[in-house]
Amino acid sequence: MAERDIVAAILRLLKKTPGCFCWKEHGGMYGTAGIPDIIACINGRFVAFEVKTETGKLTKLQEITLQKIRDAKGQAFKVTSAAEVAAILKELEG
């Protein structure tokens, strides 16, 4: 499955999730390099998802950015499927 298809599936899941506001972060010359693909506020929590295919690897900048989010008490994850995000959402509920 292509990364864009995984992103679309995750966004469909998140948009059905109560208490969730989310968007796809679009890169480009006006964006900030390294920002995760999907940004969400879920029941008052900042959550970011960097989407990769099963074989995809984080760049050094993406690793640093995810850690900066965690250091700021946000939640940040590398994910490869909507099922993985669903499991994360269950953990966040508890």
N, C-alpha and C positions, 0 to 999 in steps of 0.2 A: 504494500500500500504506500502511495506517495505521501510525503509529509503534509501537503496541502489537504489531502483527504482525511488524514488523522486530525489535523487542526479543525476541519469542518465538523467531524464527528464529536470532538471534545466540546466545541462551541454549542452544538445542538444539545448535548448533555447538560452543560452549565446553564443554558438558557431555560431549561426545564427545572432547574434546581431552585427551590424556594429560598429567598433571601440572598440571591446571587445577582450581582451586576458584573458583566464581563465584556471584554472586547479583544479583538485581534490587533496586536501592535504591528503596524506596518513600518518596515524599515525605509531607508531612503536617505537622501541628503539632508532632510530636515529632522530625522529621527536621531535617537541616541544609540550608538553602536552597543551591542551586547544585551539590550533589553529583551527579556523573554517574549516568546510569541504571543502568549495569552496572559492578560492581566485581569484579575478578578478581585472583587470585594465580596466575601461570603460571610454573611452574618457578622459583619463588622471586622472581619479579618482580611488583611492584605495577602493575596495568594497569587503567585506567578508560576506559569508553566512554560518551560522550554521544551518544544516538541521536536522529537527526532524519530527517524525510522528505527527499526530494530538494530540496524548496523551503524546508525549515525552516532557521531561522537561530538561532545561539547568542545567548542573552541576554548582557548585559555581565557579570552575575554568573557565568554558566557559563564565559565566556571567562577570567575572573579565576581561577576555581577550577581549570580545566584547566592554566593557567599555574603556579599554586601547586603542583600535583602534579608538573609537569615540573621546577620549581625544587627540589623535594624529591627529585629523581632517580627519580621514578616515570614511567610512560608514560601519556599521556592523549591520547585521540583523539575527534574528532567523526566519527561514521560514519553511513552511510545504508543499509547492507545487510550481510547476513551474508557476502557475497562480499568486501566491503571488509575485514571483520574477518579472513577467511581469508587475505587477502593480507598483512595486518599480522602475523598469526601466523607466516607464512612468513618475513617480515623479522626477526621477533624470534628465530627459530630460528638465524639466521646470525650 
